[in-house]
Amino acid sequence: MGDERVFERNINATPQGDDQPLSSESQVLIGSVVKPITGATLSALVAQGRLPATLRVRDVFPDAPPDKATITLHQLLTHSAGLPIAVASDRELVSRAAFLELAMEAPLGFEPGSAYAYSNTGFSLAVAMAEAHTGKSYLDLVRQYLFQPARMTQTGYDERFDRDRMATTADGRLATDASWGRTSPGWALLGNGGMVSTLTDLTHLAQFIGHGAAKDVPWARLMTTPHQDEGGGSAYGYGLVVEDIPAIGLAYWHNGGNPFFQTDVRYLAEHDLTLVTHATSSPVSVDTAAHALMRAAFDLPLRLPPPADTPPLASLPETPEGQLVEAFLTAITSAREADWRRFITEHLDPQLLAQVSMEEHLAFFAMAHADLGGMEVLRFERDDARTVVTARRPGQPAVTLIFAIAYDAGQAKFAGLQLE
């Protein structure tokens, strides 16, 4: 707690470099945990008056098309601009000019500022705007406004890459080679993913943000404000998830990864406790591991994942809750907006339905389709009046879905979703 390290454990981890066990100083890929790095850096610039949160795309790119022209930096940092999750593959070495062309041509999912949809594209565009407005490169800004004050000396792109310290996958490949085949990022990754770091540096990152928020430092207050509702009980600040976790309290966190690695960083504000979890080629998702660590830290009952060879359930219970879960999973497996709209109109709790527009509900279902579609249910249970479902996509780690269910005229209605 605080600066004291109270627990460190390497469990069945793949080695690094010359078959050395992973440690807190091993290099790991951090995926979308780059977003808090970008969020903290740009929050500092905004708080110091060097970069307006109201800066519009057309202010720095005068030739922006009309649908992108009025998108603001604030909307980009809160995933509320309507941009797609990606406009190029992470494996492509996309130039700045090519990225900007692709981003400007991409269709928007909704009117900027009207909904939430997670977007790597938005964070890279925010970086391009910051560079254009300040006249400094992204990495120069990150070093000055975050890495130096946060004591992060082992985080970055190819300038920090160390082959001898890099974690490997189960088949012996470096995580960078397995993920995108190189260490220097294209603009499909810059500012939203692709960095290497260590668990020590990530601990410094979480504490720098959490302690800054506790002291009400302007940049940290800006970053940790729950600007945009994500649905399911969490909100998004500037590059950071803000969530009140039952029985634990306020948490600032982010995770990231791909099929080869996963990283989760979280700061539990009411306990001054930082948890950093990394998994490489693990059958257990880092989300499951992080939630188990949190619950263990506070002597809360653990919800362990089923064994990897657990077969899917043949059917769900013939109960209102079971039928609702089955309808939800069927809807998000479909790629048809008409199926999402049907579930929304027929199965959403009336209070939830009235909270946001249909476009915002559809944006959530588009994200759920991309992240959760095609899941098979391994376990179905009721826990403290909640419906808890363990499910997985074939070949991927299991995740826990906690359904909030309301009842209207005796019918079970979807009232929210939380992932563990």
Phi, psi and omega per residue, in radians:
M1 nan 2.555 -3.010
G2 1.089 -2.258 3.105
D3 -1.597 0.002 -3.125
E4 -1.487 2.231 3.096
R5 -1.537 2.032 -3.032
V6 -1.814 -0.248 -3.113
F7 -2.779 2.301 3.014
E8 -2.554 2.253 -3.089
R9 -2.569 2.389 3.067
N10 -1.919 1.949 -3.024
I11 -1.991 1.953 3.086
N12 0.850 0.680 -3.049
A13 -1.469 2.544 3.002
T14 -1.185 2.622 -3.042
P15 -1.357 3.037 2.990
Q16 -1.958 2.720 2.963
G17 0.707 -2.033 -3.060
D18 -1.498 0.887 3.089
D19 1.073 0.518 3.053
Q20 -1.524 2.458 3.128
P21 -1.079 2.615 3.051
L22 -1.089 2.552 3.080
S23 -2.450 -3.136 3.126
S24 -1.181 -0.214 3.119
E25 -1.832 0.013 3.042
S26 -1.179 2.653 3.075
Q27 -1.514 2.334 3.094
V28 -2.318 2.709 2.998
L29 -1.426 2.460 -3.024
I30 -1.994 -0.024 3.050
G31 0.944 -2.289 -3.051
S32 -1.306 0.014 2.977
V33 -1.171 -0.149 2.960
V34 -1.124 -0.468 -3.109
K35 -1.093 -0.746 3.015
P36 -1.080 -0.528 3.082
I37 -1.138 -0.814 3.084
T38 -1.145 -0.753 -3.125
G39 -1.071 -0.752 3.139
A40 -1.150 -0.721 -3.132
T41 -1.109 -0.861 -3.102
L42 -1.275 -0.511 3.036
S43 -1.087 -0.703 3.105
A44 -1.097 -0.727 3.113
L45 -1.125 -0.734 3.119
V46 -1.119 -0.808 -3.104
A47 -1.092 -0.524 3.134
Q48 -1.558 0.057 3.108
G49 1.350 0.248 -3.110
R50 -1.622 -0.189 -3.092
L51 -2.664 1.904 -3.096
P52 -1.232 2.371 3.029
A53 -1.130 -0.396 3.138
T54 -1.535 0.044 3.122
L55 -0.971 2.257 -3.120
R56 -1.745 2.729 3.136
V57 -0.969 -0.743 -3.090
R58 -1.205 -0.312 3.115
D59 -1.181 -0.499 -3.141
V60 -1.988 -0.348 3.090
F61 -2.226 1.452 -3.014
P62 -1.026 -0.393 -3.114
D63 -1.583 0.189 -3.138
A64 -1.033 2.477 3.116
P65 -1.152 2.759 -3.044
P66 -0.964 -0.637 -3.087
D67 -1.266 -0.352 3.122
K68 -1.774 -0.277 -2.939
A69 -1.020 -0.675 -3.034
T70 -1.721 0.089 3.039
I71 -1.069 2.339 -3.092
T72 -1.796 2.838 3.054
L73 -1.017 -0.731 3.112
H74 -0.973 -0.786 -3.128
Q75 -1.149 -0.648 3.117
L76 -1.154 -0.706 -3.092
L77 -1.336 -0.209 -3.141
T78 -2.017 0.239 3.114
H79 1.003 0.623 -3.126
S80 -2.094 0.378 -3.118
A81 -1.578 -0.291 -3.131
G82 1.569 0.056 -3.135
L83 -1.300 2.682 3.125
P84 -1.206 2.862 -3.117
I85 -1.086 -0.590 3.134
A86 -2.684 2.665 3.049
V87 -2.085 -0.018 3.091
A88 -2.759 2.801 3.125
S89 -1.295 2.573 3.067
D90 -1.039 -0.452 -3.090
R91 -1.391 -0.187 3.130
E92 -1.506 2.329 3.087
L93 -1.500 1.304 -3.032
V94 -1.402 2.301 3.112
S95 -1.316 2.886 3.108
R96 -1.041 -0.803 -3.109
A97 -1.102 -0.745 -3.131
A98 -1.169 -0.693 3.109
F99 -1.078 -0.823 -3.117
L100 -1.067 -0.676 3.112
E101 -1.114 -0.763 3.135
L102 -1.150 -0.724 -3.129
A103 -1.144 -0.702 -3.122
M104 -1.230 -0.475 -3.136
E105 -1.502 -0.311 -3.039
A106 -1.176 2.397 3.085
P107 -1.236 2.521 3.091
L108 -1.466 2.539 3.118
G109 -1.424 -0.363 -3.142
F110 -2.892 2.969 3.091
E111 -1.092 2.236 -3.121
P112 -0.922 2.298 3.128
G113 1.567 -0.049 -3.037
S114 -1.755 -0.164 -3.071
A115 -2.797 -3.091 -3.136
Y116 -2.137 2.313 3.012
A117 -2.707 2.062 -3.076
Y118 -0.984 2.307 -3.012
S119 -2.540 1.946 2.956
N120 -1.128 -0.639 3.132
T121 -0.992 -0.747 -3.105
G122 -1.075 -0.683 -3.135
F123 -1.231 -0.678 3.083
S124 -1.157 -0.625 3.081
L125 -1.184 -0.657 3.069
A126 -1.057 -0.694 3.104
V127 -1.118 -0.769 3.125
A128 -1.069 -0.682 3.111
M129 -1.165 -0.729 3.138
A130 -1.118 -0.727 3.108
E131 -1.087 -0.801 -3.104
A132 -1.131 -0.657 -3.077
H133 -1.339 -0.651 -3.071
T134 -1.630 -0.347 -3.076
G135 1.353 0.193 3.131
K136 -2.067 2.690 3.117
S137 -1.297 2.763 3.118
Y138 -0.969 -0.844 -3.088
L139 -1.157 -0.616 3.066
D140 -1.105 -0.723 3.107
L141 -1.118 -0.779 -3.128
V142 -1.095 -0.764 -3.141
R143 -1.077 -0.770 -3.055
Q144 -1.264 -0.763 -2.974
Y145 -1.696 -0.210 3.141
L146 -2.303 -1.044 -2.997
F147 -1.021 -0.760 -3.126
Q148 -1.176 -0.925 -3.132
P149 -1.186 -0.459 -3.116
A150 -1.592 0.004 3.136
R151 1.077 0.707 3.116
M152 -1.743 1.728 -3.014
T153 -1.825 -0.100 -3.033
Q154 -2.144 0.414 -3.054
T155 -2.085 2.405 3.091
G156 2.827 -2.849 3.115
Y157 -1.717 -2.361 -3.029
D158 -1.080 -0.390 -3.136
E159 -1.221 -0.286 3.113
R160 -1.910 -0.132 -3.047
F161 -1.131 2.312 3.134
D162 -2.334 1.820 -3.065
R163 -0.962 -0.629 -3.074
D164 -1.268 -0.303 -3.106
R165 -1.916 -0.050 -3.039
M166 -1.372 2.344 3.070
A167 -1.113 2.621 -3.137
T168 -2.040 2.838 3.083
T169 -1.447 3.051 -3.102
A170 -1.058 -0.499 -3.141
D171 -1.640 0.220 3.000
G172 1.592 0.036 3.124
R173 -1.458 2.556 2.991
L174 -1.077 2.505 -3.108
A175 -1.009 -0.618 3.123
T176 -1.161 -0.725 3.141
D177 -1.139 -0.720 -3.134
A178 -1.173 -0.598 -3.013
S179 -1.444 -0.951 -3.129
W180 -2.517 0.156 2.917
G181 1.378 0.190 3.141
R182 -2.894 3.100 -3.137
T183 -1.943 -0.342 3.109
S184 -1.582 2.322 -3.044
P185 -1.539 2.607 2.868
G186 -1.535 3.136 -3.105
W187 -1.295 -0.128 2.985
A188 -1.224 -0.318 -3.130
L189 -1.969 -0.482 -2.977
L190 -1.009 2.162 3.094
G191 1.496 -0.189 3.139
N192 -2.183 -0.230 -3.118
G193 -3.042 -3.072 2.957
G194 1.565 -0.102 -3.126
M195 -1.403 2.728 2.921
V196 -1.756 2.704 3.102
S197 -2.784 -3.047 3.027
T198 -2.191 2.824 3.124
L199 -1.140 -0.519 3.074
T200 -1.139 -0.815 3.121
D201 -1.094 -0.680 -3.136
L202 -1.183 -0.553 3.028
T203 -1.124 -0.743 3.091
H204 -1.067 -0.688 3.130
L205 -1.067 -0.885 -3.095
A206 -1.095 -0.720 -3.128
Q207 -1.209 -0.648 3.127
F208 -1.085 -0.754 3.117
I209 -1.218 -0.857 -3.079
G210 -1.119 -0.756 3.128
H211 -1.209 -0.604 3.071
G212 -1.113 -0.699 3.110
A213 -1.168 -0.701 -3.134
A214 -1.097 -0.564 3.139
K215 -1.567 0.027 3.131
D216 1.042 0.623 3.041
V217 -1.136 2.353 -2.998
P218 -0.924 -0.806 -3.102
W219 -1.141 -0.667 -3.129
A220 -1.250 -0.645 3.068
R221 -1.074 -0.735 3.121
L222 -1.103 -0.755 -3.086
M223 -1.208 -0.657 -3.028
T224 -1.664 0.068 3.025
T225 -1.210 2.300 3.131
P226 -1.309 1.383 -3.040
H227 -1.191 -0.708 -2.954
Q228 -2.296 2.131 3.108
D229 -1.141 2.264 3.090
E230 -1.614 -0.274 -2.973
G231 1.519 2.621 3.115
G232 1.370 0.220 3.047
G233 1.736 -0.044 3.118
S234 -2.035 2.849 3.107
A235 -2.340 2.921 -3.130
Y236 -2.041 2.266 3.024
G237 -1.572 -2.347 3.019
Y238 -1.735 1.595 3.134
G239 1.355 0.412 -3.013
L240 -2.673 2.407 3.035
V241 -1.475 2.343 3.102
V242 -2.053 2.120 -3.015
E243 -2.547 2.436 3.002
D244 -1.678 1.821 -3.043
I245 -1.548 2.183 -3.115
P246 -0.923 2.365 3.106
A247 1.218 -0.046 -3.139
I248 -2.137 -0.726 3.077
G249 1.878 -2.827 -3.031
L250 -1.146 2.303 3.114
A251 -2.344 2.485 2.980
Y252 -1.958 2.200 -3.059
W253 -2.713 2.900 2.981
H254 -2.776 2.686 3.044
N255 -2.368 3.082 3.129
G256 -3.068 2.836 3.113
G257 2.775 -2.980 3.083
N258 -2.644 -2.983 -3.098
P259 -1.060 -0.230 -3.062
F260 -1.774 -0.411 -3.102
F261 -2.708 2.729 3.077
Q262 -2.577 2.472 3.120
T263 -2.344 2.435 3.102
D264 -2.327 2.252 3.126
V265 -2.229 2.234 3.132
R266 -2.557 2.526 3.088
Y267 -2.073 2.127 -3.135
L268 -1.634 1.776 -2.881
A269 -1.109 -0.657 -3.052
E270 -1.358 -0.115 -3.105
H271 -2.175 -0.009 -3.064
D272 0.857 0.826 -3.088
L273 -2.107 2.277 3.113
T274 -1.924 2.312 3.064
L275 -2.117 2.190 3.080
V276 -2.155 2.159 -3.083
T277 -2.239 2.345 3.090
H278 -2.339 2.451 3.093
A279 -2.346 2.347 3.063
T280 -2.158 2.127 -3.122
S281 0.912 0.795 -3.086
S282 -1.781 2.446 3.057
P283 -1.293 -0.216 3.109
V284 -1.839 2.245 -3.131
S285 -1.185 2.620 -3.137
V286 -1.158 -0.501 3.066
D287 -1.088 -0.783 3.115
T288 -1.082 -0.776 -3.139
A289 -1.121 -0.751 -3.121
A290 -1.119 -0.748 3.132
H291 -1.180 -0.626 3.080
A292 -1.128 -0.708 3.104
L293 -1.104 -0.755 3.127
M294 -1.047 -0.811 -3.088
R295 -1.191 -0.653 3.111
A296 -1.142 -0.643 -3.116
A297 -1.097 -0.445 -3.100
F298 -2.035 0.370 3.084
D299 0.966 0.642 3.068
L300 -1.633 2.663 -3.131
P301 -1.015 2.400 -3.139
L302 -1.551 2.542 3.040
R303 -2.026 1.651 -3.040
L304 -1.431 2.532 3.129
P305 -1.235 2.669 3.091
P306 -1.208 2.785 3.083
P307 -0.977 2.702 -3.061
A308 -1.070 -0.488 -3.099
D309 -1.609 0.216 3.128
T310 -1.126 2.189 3.138
P311 -1.343 2.719 3.092
P312 -1.195 2.688 3.079
L313 -1.139 2.472 3.115
A314 -1.185 -0.566 3.129
S315 -2.799 2.839 3.084
L316 -1.641 2.782 -3.107
P317 -1.018 2.550 3.093
E318 -1.460 1.007 3.108
T319 -2.094 2.853 3.090
P320 -0.967 -0.675 -3.129
E321 -1.210 -0.753 3.134
G322 -1.110 -0.722 3.128
Q323 -1.169 -0.615 3.112
L324 -1.175 -0.789 3.128
V325 -1.074 -0.756 3.121
E326 -1.075 -0.710 3.117
A327 -1.127 -0.685 3.136
F328 -1.144 -0.852 -3.115
L329 -1.124 -0.615 3.077
T330 -1.140 -0.715 -3.124
A331 -1.133 -0.799 -3.071
I332 -1.348 -0.289 3.034
T333 -1.285 -0.531 3.102
S334 -1.258 2.544 3.060
A335 -1.671 0.086 -3.059
R336 -1.613 2.183 3.114
E337 -1.058 -0.542 3.141
A338 -1.090 -0.614 3.116
D339 -1.238 -0.670 3.078
W340 -1.116 -0.777 -3.112
R341 -1.103 -0.652 3.130
R342 -1.125 -0.759 3.112
F343 -1.113 -0.741 -3.117
I344 -1.037 -0.823 -3.064
T345 -1.307 -0.499 -3.059
E346 -1.689 -0.466 -2.939
H347 -2.157 -0.123 3.138
L348 -1.367 2.498 3.018
D349 -1.010 2.319 -3.093
P350 -0.944 -0.646 3.130
Q351 -1.148 -0.750 3.094
L352 -1.147 -0.711 -3.134
L353 -1.035 -0.648 -3.077
A354 -1.440 -0.213 -3.030
Q355 -1.213 -0.676 -3.075
V356 -2.348 2.999 -3.106
S357 -1.311 2.871 3.077
M358 -1.057 -0.622 3.125
E359 -1.066 -0.691 3.119
E360 -1.202 -0.698 3.070
H361 -1.079 -0.748 -3.135
L362 -1.155 -0.610 3.096
A363 -1.110 -0.688 3.072
F364 -1.092 -0.757 -3.115
F365 -1.204 -0.545 3.056
A366 -1.122 -0.721 3.107
M367 -1.178 -0.739 3.118
A368 -1.109 -0.668 3.090
H369 -1.071 -0.778 -3.118
A370 -1.176 -0.668 -3.026
D371 -1.604 -0.531 -2.948
L372 -2.215 -0.128 -3.079
G373 -1.064 2.467 3.085
G374 1.492 0.262 -3.107
M375 -1.352 2.555 3.031
E376 -1.849 2.397 -3.100
V377 -1.479 2.200 3.110
L378 -1.766 -0.506 -3.074
R379 -2.622 2.427 3.122
F380 -2.347 2.179 -3.113
E381 -2.669 2.794 3.024
R382 -1.796 2.289 -3.076
D383 -2.378 1.953 3.128
D384 0.897 0.824 3.109
A385 1.208 0.173 3.041
R386 -1.835 2.728 3.048
T387 -1.764 2.061 -3.039
V388 -1.997 2.149 -3.079
V389 -2.135 2.240 2.997
T390 -1.784 2.212 -3.041
A391 -2.543 2.865 3.095
R392 -2.671 2.666 2.890
R393 -1.420 2.580 3.139
P394 -0.947 2.236 3.106
G395 1.453 0.017 -3.119
Q396 -2.062 2.812 3.116
P397 -1.108 2.676 3.103
A398 -1.314 2.606 3.051
V399 -2.236 2.763 3.125
T400 -1.850 2.219 3.112
L401 -1.929 2.128 3.120
I402 -1.865 1.998 -3.078
F403 -1.637 2.217 2.933
A404 -1.539 2.187 -3.056
I405 -2.187 2.254 3.043
A406 -1.890 2.913 -3.111
Y407 -2.219 2.244 -3.109
D408 -2.250 1.996 -3.103
A409 0.928 0.704 3.095
G410 1.433 -0.036 -3.130
Q411 -1.751 2.441 3.071
A412 -1.321 2.293 -3.116
K413 -2.188 2.458 3.113
F414 -1.212 2.123 -3.096
A415 -2.126 0.064 3.107
G416 2.673 2.899 -3.086
L417 -2.534 2.346 3.081
Q418 -2.222 2.415 3.112
L419 -1.807 2.440 2.968
E420 -2.115 nan nan
